[in-house]
Amino acid sequence: MRKVKLLIVTAALSIAMSFSAFAGQWNQDAKGLWYQNDDGTYPVSNWQWIDGDADGVSECYYFNESGYCLTNTTTPDGKTVDANGALVISGTGYLSKH
């Protein structure tokens, strides 16, 4: 009986874990680039980790009070972002997380 229960639980977890996770998406309009989370919200006046190119590594982006990603500038907290909006560390690399 225990083996049957274990088999059922294992099968259920395998099915549940096989569904794709939905991620947010980048959008652009006349005002600029913004990111919509999978729940329909978007970041405002803060940093957010995003794996925009689906390479398994997330970059850190800053979004202004209107929700647009800052690019090629210094953020309100004094950090530098590149042309794509990703946080730059020491002018040579990006801060990323796996």
N, CA, C and O atoms as a GROMACS GRO file, in nm:
protein
  392
    1MET      N    1   0.082  -0.120   0.000
    1MET     CA    2   0.000   0.000   0.000
    1MET      C    3   0.086   0.126   0.000
    1MET      O    4   0.054   0.224  -0.068
    2ARG      N    5   0.195   0.123   0.077
    2ARG     CA    6   0.284   0.239   0.082
    2ARG      C    7   0.348   0.267  -0.053
    2ARG      O    8   0.363   0.382  -0.092
    3LYS      N    9   0.384   0.161  -0.125
    3LYS     CA   10   0.446   0.178  -0.256
    3LYS      C   11   0.349   0.241  -0.355
    3LYS      O   12   0.388   0.321  -0.439
    4VAL      N   13   0.223   0.204  -0.345
    4VAL     CA   14   0.121   0.259  -0.434
    4VAL      C   15   0.104   0.409  -0.406
    4VAL      O   16   0.096   0.489  -0.499
    5LYS      N   17   0.098   0.447  -0.278
    5LYS     CA   18   0.084   0.587  -0.242
    5LYS      C   19   0.206   0.667  -0.291
    5LYS      O   20   0.192   0.777  -0.344
    6LEU      N   21   0.323   0.611  -0.272
    6LEU     CA   22   0.445   0.677  -0.316
    6LEU      C   23   0.444   0.695  -0.467
    6LEU      O   24   0.484   0.800  -0.518
    7LEU      N   25   0.401   0.594  -0.539
    7LEU     CA   26   0.393   0.601  -0.684
    7LEU      C   27   0.295   0.710  -0.728
    7LEU      O   28   0.324   0.786  -0.820
    8ILE      N   29   0.181   0.718  -0.662
    8ILE     CA   30   0.080   0.819  -0.697
    8ILE      C   31   0.133   0.959  -0.670
    8ILE      O   32   0.118   1.049  -0.753
    9VAL      N   33   0.195   0.979  -0.554
    9VAL     CA   34   0.251   1.110  -0.520
    9VAL      C   35   0.361   1.147  -0.618
    9VAL      O   36   0.367   1.261  -0.664
   10THR      N   37   0.448   1.054  -0.652
   10THR     CA   38   0.556   1.078  -0.746
   10THR      C   39   0.501   1.116  -0.884
   10THR      O   40   0.550   1.209  -0.947
   11ALA      N   41   0.400   1.045  -0.929
   11ALA     CA   42   0.339   1.075  -1.058
   11ALA      C   43   0.274   1.212  -1.058
   11ALA      O   44   0.288   1.288  -1.154
   12ALA      N   45   0.204   1.245  -0.951
   12ALA     CA   46   0.137   1.376  -0.942
   12ALA      C   47   0.239   1.489  -0.942
   12ALA      O   48   0.220   1.590  -1.010
   13LEU      N   49   0.348   1.474  -0.867
   13LEU     CA   50   0.452   1.577  -0.864
   13LEU      C   51   0.521   1.590  -1.000
   13LEU      O   52   0.553   1.701  -1.043
   14SER      N   53   0.543   1.479  -1.067
   14SER     CA   54   0.606   1.483  -1.199
   14SER      C   55   0.519   1.559  -1.299
   14SER      O   56   0.570   1.637  -1.379
   15ILE      N   57   0.392   1.536  -1.294
   15ILE     CA   58   0.300   1.606  -1.384
   15ILE      C   59   0.296   1.755  -1.351
   15ILE      O   60   0.304   1.839  -1.440
   16ALA      N   61   0.284   1.786  -1.222
   16ALA     CA   62   0.276   1.926  -1.180
   16ALA      C   63   0.403   2.003  -1.215
   16ALA      O   64   0.395   2.120  -1.252
   17MET      N   65   0.517   1.940  -1.204
   17MET     CA   66   0.644   2.009  -1.228
   17MET      C   67   0.678   2.017  -1.376
   17MET      O   68   0.774   2.085  -1.412
   18SER      N   69   0.604   1.950  -1.462
   18SER     CA   70   0.635   1.952  -1.605
   18SER      C   71   0.574   2.071  -1.677
   18SER      O   72   0.610   2.097  -1.792
   19PHE      N   73   0.484   2.143  -1.613
   19PHE     CA   74   0.424   2.259  -1.675
   19PHE      C   75   0.525   2.373  -1.682
   19PHE      O   76   0.606   2.392  -1.591
   20SER      N   77   0.520   2.447  -1.791
   20SER     CA   78   0.611   2.560  -1.808
   20SER      C   79   0.572   2.674  -1.715
   20SER      O   80   0.454   2.702  -1.693
   21ALA      N   81   0.672   2.738  -1.664
   21ALA     CA   82   0.648   2.856  -1.582
   21ALA      C   83   0.637   2.976  -1.676
   21ALA      O   84   0.718   2.992  -1.767
   22PHE      N   85   0.539   3.057  -1.653
   22PHE     CA   86   0.523   3.176  -1.736
   22PHE      C   87   0.602   3.290  -1.674
   22PHE      O   88   0.592   3.317  -1.554
   23ALA      N   89   0.678   3.355  -1.756
   23ALA     CA   90   0.757   3.468  -1.709
   23ALA      C   91   0.696   3.595  -1.766
   23ALA      O   92   0.612   3.591  -1.856
   24GLY      N   93   0.740   3.706  -1.713
   24GLY     CA   94   0.693   3.834  -1.765
   24GLY      C   95   0.750   3.858  -1.903
   24GLY      O   96   0.815   3.772  -1.962
   25GLN      N   97   0.725   3.979  -1.955
   25GLN     CA   98   0.777   4.011  -2.087
   25GLN      C   99   0.812   4.158  -2.098
   25GLN      O  100   0.750   4.244  -2.035
   26TRP      N  101   0.912   4.185  -2.181
   26TRP     CA  102   0.951   4.321  -2.211
   26TRP      C  103   0.853   4.380  -2.311
   26TRP      O  104   0.807   4.310  -2.401
   27ASN      N  105   0.822   4.509  -2.295
   27ASN     CA  106   0.734   4.581  -2.386
   27ASN      C  107   0.797   4.716  -2.416
   27ASN      O  108   0.876   4.767  -2.337
   28GLN      N  109   0.762   4.772  -2.530
   28GLN     CA  110   0.814   4.902  -2.565
   28GLN      C  111   0.703   4.984  -2.628
   28GLN      O  112   0.623   4.933  -2.707
   29ASP      N  113   0.698   5.111  -2.593
   29ASP     CA  114   0.606   5.204  -2.657
   29ASP      C  115   0.684   5.332  -2.688
   29ASP      O  116   0.806   5.334  -2.676
   30ALA      N  117   0.615   5.437  -2.727
   30ALA     CA  118   0.681   5.561  -2.766
   30ALA      C  119   0.763   5.623  -2.653
   30ALA      O  120   0.857   5.697  -2.679
   31LYS      N  121   0.728   5.592  -2.528
   31LYS     CA  122   0.798   5.650  -2.414
   31LYS      C  123   0.922   5.570  -2.373
   31LYS      O  124   1.013   5.626  -2.311
   32GLY      N  125   0.927   5.442  -2.406
   32GLY     CA  126   1.042   5.362  -2.368
   32GLY      C  127   1.011   5.216  -2.344
   32GLY      O  128   0.908   5.164  -2.385
   33LEU      N  129   1.104   5.152  -2.274
   33LEU     CA  130   1.100   5.008  -2.248
   33LEU      C  131   1.049   4.984  -2.106
   33LEU      O  132   1.094   5.049  -2.012
   34TRP      N  133   0.957   4.890  -2.091
   34TRP     CA  134   0.905   4.855  -1.960
   34TRP      C  135   0.883   4.704  -1.954
   34TRP      O  136   0.880   4.637  -2.057
   35TYR      N  137   0.869   4.652  -1.834
   35TYR     CA  138   0.858   4.508  -1.813
   35TYR      C  139   0.729   4.477  -1.739
   35TYR      O  140   0.700   4.533  -1.634
   36GLN      N  141   0.651   4.385  -1.797
   36GLN     CA  142   0.527   4.342  -1.732
   36GLN      C  143   0.550   4.204  -1.672
   36GLN      O  144   0.584   4.109  -1.742
   37ASN      N  145   0.529   4.193  -1.540
   37ASN     CA  146   0.542   4.065  -1.472
   37ASN      C  147   0.430   3.972  -1.515
   37ASN      O  148   0.329   4.016  -1.570
   38ASP      N  149   0.448   3.843  -1.491
   38ASP     CA  150   0.348   3.745  -1.534
   38ASP      C  151   0.214   3.763  -1.464
   38ASP      O  152   0.113   3.710  -1.511
   39ASP      N  153   0.210   3.835  -1.353
   39ASP     CA  154   0.082   3.859  -1.284
   39ASP      C  155   0.016   3.990  -1.328
   39ASP      O  156  -0.084   4.031  -1.270
   40GLY      N  157   0.072   4.055  -1.432
   40GLY     CA  158   0.014   4.176  -1.486
   40GLY      C  159   0.068   4.305  -1.425
   40GLY      O  160   0.041   4.413  -1.477
   41THR      N  161   0.143   4.295  -1.317
   41THR     CA  162   0.201   4.414  -1.255
   41THR      C  163   0.331   4.449  -1.326
   41THR      O  164   0.382   4.373  -1.407
   42TYR      N  165   0.384   4.566  -1.293
   42TYR     CA  166   0.514   4.604  -1.346
   42TYR      C  167   0.591   4.680  -1.239
   42TYR      O  168   0.532   4.746  -1.154
   43PRO      N  169   0.724   4.670  -1.243
   43PRO     CA  170   0.807   4.736  -1.141
   43PRO      C  171   0.803   4.888  -1.157
   43PRO      O  172   0.804   4.941  -1.268
   44VAL      N  173   0.798   4.958  -1.044
   44VAL     CA  174   0.796   5.104  -1.041
   44VAL      C  175   0.891   5.152  -0.932
   44VAL      O  176   0.884   5.107  -0.818
   45SER      N  177   0.979   5.244  -0.968
   45SER     CA  178   1.074   5.305  -0.875
   45SER      C  179   1.154   5.202  -0.795
   45SER      O  180   1.176   5.218  -0.675
   46ASN      N  181   1.198   5.097  -0.864
   46ASN     CA  182   1.280   4.997  -0.796
   46ASN      C  183   1.361   4.914  -0.894
   46ASN      O  184   1.345   4.923  -1.016
   47TRP      N  185   1.448   4.831  -0.835
   47TRP     CA  186   1.528   4.735  -0.911
   47TRP      C  187   1.452   4.604  -0.922
   47TRP      O  188   1.375   4.569  -0.832
   48GLN      N  189   1.473   4.533  -1.032
   48GLN     CA  190   1.413   4.400  -1.046
   48GLN      C  191   1.509   4.310  -1.124
   48GLN      O  192   1.568   4.350  -1.224
   49TRP      N  193   1.522   4.185  -1.073
   49TRP     CA  194   1.602   4.084  -1.142
   49TRP      C  195   1.516   4.023  -1.252
   49TRP      O  196   1.404   3.980  -1.228
   50ILE      N  197   1.570   4.020  -1.376
   50ILE     CA  198   1.496   3.967  -1.490
   50ILE      C  199   1.591   3.887  -1.578
   50ILE      O  200   1.701   3.933  -1.608
   51ASP      N  201   1.548   3.769  -1.617
   51ASP     CA  202   1.623   3.690  -1.716
   51ASP      C  203   1.555   3.713  -1.850
   51ASP      O  204   1.484   3.626  -1.901
   52GLY      N  205   1.577   3.829  -1.906
   52GLY     CA  206   1.509   3.869  -2.028
   52GLY      C  207   1.544   3.788  -2.150
   52GLY      O  208   1.462   3.777  -2.241
   53ASP      N  209   1.664   3.731  -2.156
   53ASP     CA  210   1.704   3.652  -2.273
   53ASP      C  211   1.695   3.502  -2.247
   53ASP      O  212   1.742   3.423  -2.329
   54ALA      N  213   1.637   3.463  -2.136
   54ALA     CA  214   1.613   3.322  -2.102
   54ALA      C  215   1.739   3.237  -2.108
   54ALA      O  216   1.734   3.121  -2.150
   55ASP      N  217   1.853   3.293  -2.064
   55ASP     CA  218   1.978   3.217  -2.064
   55ASP      C  219   2.007   3.156  -1.928
   55ASP      O  220   2.113   3.096  -1.908
   56GLY      N  221   1.914   3.170  -1.835
   56GLY     CA  222   1.933   3.115  -1.702
   56GLY      C  223   2.004   3.208  -1.606
   56GLY      O  224   2.026   3.173  -1.490
   57VAL      N  225   2.040   3.327  -1.654
   57VAL     CA  226   2.107   3.426  -1.572
   57VAL      C  227   2.024   3.554  -1.573
   57VAL      O  228   1.994   3.609  -1.679
   58SER      N  229   1.987   3.602  -1.455
   58SER     CA  230   1.908   3.725  -1.446
   58SER      C  231   1.998   3.846  -1.430
   58SER      O  232   2.100   3.840  -1.361
   59GLU      N  233   1.960   3.955  -1.494
   59GLU     CA  234   2.030   4.081  -1.479
   59GLU      C  235   1.940   4.173  -1.396
   59GLU      O  236   1.819   4.151  -1.385
   60CYS      N  237   2.001   4.274  -1.338
   60CYS     CA  238   1.928   4.367  -1.252
   60CYS      C  239   1.899   4.496  -1.329
   60CYS      O  240   1.990   4.557  -1.385
   61TYR      N  241   1.772   4.536  -1.332
   61TYR     CA  242   1.728   4.655  -1.406
   61TYR      C  243   1.658   4.751  -1.311
   61TYR      O  244   1.592   4.709  -1.216
   62TYR      N  245   1.672   4.882  -1.339
   62TYR     CA  246   1.603   4.983  -1.258
   62TYR      C  247   1.489   5.043  -1.339
   62TYR      O  248   1.506   5.076  -1.456
   63PHE      N  249   1.373   5.057  -1.274
   63PHE     CA  250   1.255   5.113  -1.338
   63PHE      C  251   1.214   5.242  -1.265
   63PHE      O  252   1.211   5.246  -1.142
   64ASN      N  253   1.184   5.346  -1.343
   64ASN     CA  254   1.154   5.477  -1.284
   64ASN      C  255   1.010   5.483  -1.229
   64ASN      O  256   0.939   5.383  -1.226
   65GLU      N  257   0.971   5.602  -1.185
   65GLU     CA  258   0.840   5.620  -1.122
   65GLU      C  259   0.723   5.595  -1.218
   65GLU      O  260   0.609   5.578  -1.174
   66SER      N  261   0.751   5.595  -1.349
   66SER     CA  262   0.647   5.563  -1.448
   66SER      C  263   0.654   5.418  -1.493
   66SER      O  264   0.571   5.374  -1.573
   67GLY      N  265   0.752   5.344  -1.442
   67GLY     CA  266   0.765   5.203  -1.477
   67GLY      C  267   0.856   5.175  -1.595
   67GLY      O  268   0.864   5.061  -1.641
   68TYR      N  269   0.925   5.278  -1.646
   68TYR     CA  270   1.012   5.257  -1.760
   68TYR      C  271   1.155   5.225  -1.715
   68TYR      O  272   1.204   5.278  -1.615
   69CYS      N  273   1.219   5.139  -1.790
   69CYS     CA  274   1.356   5.097  -1.761
   69CYS      C  275   1.452   5.210  -1.798
   69CYS      O  276   1.446   5.264  -1.909
   70LEU      N  277   1.540   5.244  -1.705
   70LEU     CA  278   1.642   5.345  -1.734
   70LEU      C  279   1.755   5.281  -1.812
   70LEU      O  280   1.794   5.167  -1.785
   71THR      N  281   1.809   5.353  -1.910
   71THR     CA  282   1.920   5.304  -1.991
   71THR      C  283   2.027   5.411  -2.006
   71THR      O  284   1.997   5.531  -2.005
   72ASN      N  285   2.152   5.367  -2.020
   72ASN     CA  286   2.266   5.458  -2.042
   72ASN      C  287   2.266   5.578  -1.948
   72ASN      O  288   2.279   5.692  -1.992
   73THR      N  289   2.252   5.552  -1.820
   73THR     CA  290   2.245   5.663  -1.725
   73THR      C  291   2.286   5.617  -1.586
   73THR      O  292   2.327   5.503  -1.565
   74THR      N  293   2.273   5.708  -1.493
   74THR     CA  294   2.293   5.678  -1.352
   74THR      C  295   2.156   5.676  -1.286
   74THR      O  296   2.075   5.767  -1.307
   75THR      N  297   2.130   5.575  -1.207
   75THR     CA  298   2.001   5.561  -1.140
   75THR      C  299   1.994   5.655  -1.019
   75THR      O  300   2.096   5.707  -0.976
   76PRO      N  301   1.875   5.676  -0.964
   76PRO     CA  302   1.862   5.764  -0.848
   76PRO      C  303   1.949   5.726  -0.728
   76PRO      O  304   1.984   5.811  -0.647
   77ASP      N  305   1.984   5.598  -0.717
   77ASP     CA  306   2.070   5.555  -0.606
   77ASP      C  307   2.218   5.552  -0.643
   77ASP      O  308   2.300   5.495  -0.570
   78GLY      N  309   2.253   5.612  -0.758
   78GLY     CA  310   2.393   5.628  -0.794
   78GLY      C  311   2.457   5.514  -0.870
   78GLY      O  312   2.579   5.514  -0.889
   79LYS      N  313   2.380   5.416  -0.914
   79LYS     CA  314   2.434   5.303  -0.990
   79LYS      C  315   2.431   5.335  -1.140
   79LYS      O  316   2.354   5.421  -1.184
   80THR      N  317   2.514   5.267  -1.217
   80THR     CA  318   2.520   5.287  -1.362
   80THR      C  319   2.450   5.172  -1.432
   80THR      O  320   2.466   5.055  -1.396
   81VAL      N  321   2.371   5.207  -1.535
   81VAL     CA  322   2.307   5.105  -1.619
   81VAL      C  323   2.351   5.127  -1.763
   81VAL      O  324   2.378   5.239  -1.805
   82ASP      N  325   2.359   5.017  -1.838
   82ASP     CA  326   2.407   5.023  -1.976
   82ASP      C  327   2.294   5.054  -2.074
   82ASP      O  328   2.182   5.089  -2.034
   83ALA      N  329   2.324   5.040  -2.204
   83ALA     CA  330   2.227   5.068  -2.310
   83ALA      C  331   2.104   4.978  -2.304
   83ALA      O  332   1.997   5.015  -2.352
   84ASN      N  333   2.119   4.859  -2.245
   84ASN     CA  334   2.006   4.767  -2.230
   84ASN      C  335   1.933   4.788  -2.097
   84ASN      O  336   1.827   4.731  -2.075
   85GLY      N  337   1.991   4.869  -2.011
   85GLY     CA  338   1.930   4.894  -1.880
   85GLY      C  339   1.985   4.808  -1.769
   85GLY      O  340   1.945   4.823  -1.654
   86ALA      N  341   2.076   4.716  -1.800
   86ALA     CA  342   2.132   4.626  -1.699
   86ALA      C  343   2.234   4.699  -1.612
   86ALA      O  344   2.311   4.781  -1.661
   87LEU      N  345   2.234   4.667  -1.484
   87LEU     CA  346   2.327   4.726  -1.388
   87LEU      C  347   2.470   4.689  -1.424
   87LEU      O  348   2.500   4.572  -1.449
   88VAL      N  349   2.558   4.789  -1.428
   88VAL     CA  350   2.699   4.769  -1.460
   88VAL      C  351   2.780   4.783  -1.332
   88VAL      O  352   2.760   4.876  -1.254
   89ILE      N  353   2.872   4.690  -1.312
   89ILE     CA  354   2.960   4.693  -1.196
   89ILE      C  355   3.102   4.727  -1.243
   89ILE      O  356   3.154   4.659  -1.332
   90SER      N  357   3.162   4.828  -1.187
   90SER     CA  358   3.300   4.870  -1.217
   90SER      C  359   3.322   4.899  -1.365
   90SER      O  360   3.436   4.893  -1.413
   91GLY      N  361   3.217   4.931  -1.438
   91GLY     CA  362   3.230   4.968  -1.578
   91GLY      C  363   3.262   4.854  -1.672
   91GLY      O  364   3.270   4.876  -1.793
   92THR      N  365   3.280   4.734  -1.621
   92THR     CA  366   3.321   4.625  -1.709
   92THR      C  367   3.226   4.506  -1.710
   92THR      O  368   3.226   4.429  -1.806
   93GLY      N  369   3.148   4.489  -1.608
   93GLY     CA  370   3.064   4.370  -1.603
   93GLY      C  371   2.926   4.401  -1.553
   93GLY      O  372   2.897   4.514  -1.513
   94TYR      N  373   2.842   4.302  -1.554
   94TYR     CA  374   2.704   4.315  -1.510
   94TYR      C  375   2.685   4.240  -1.381
   94TYR      O  376   2.748   4.136  -1.358
   95LEU      N  377   2.601   4.292  -1.298
   95LEU     CA  378   2.563   4.218  -1.177
   95LEU      C  379   2.451   4.124  -1.220
   95LEU      O  380   2.348   4.168  -1.270
   96SER      N  381   2.472   3.996  -1.201
   96SER     CA  382   2.371   3.898  -1.241
   96SER      C  383   2.359   3.792  -1.135
   96SER      O  384   2.446   3.776  -1.050
   97LYS      N  385   2.252   3.719  -1.141
   97LYS     CA  386   2.234   3.607  -1.048
   97LYS      C  387   2.176   3.490  -1.126
   97LYS      O  388   2.105   3.509  -1.225
   98HIS      N  389   2.207   3.371  -1.082
   98HIS     CA  390   2.162   3.248  -1.148
   98HIS      C  391   2.036   3.199  -1.084
   98HIS      O  392   1.982   3.097  -1.126
   0.00000   0.00000   0.00000
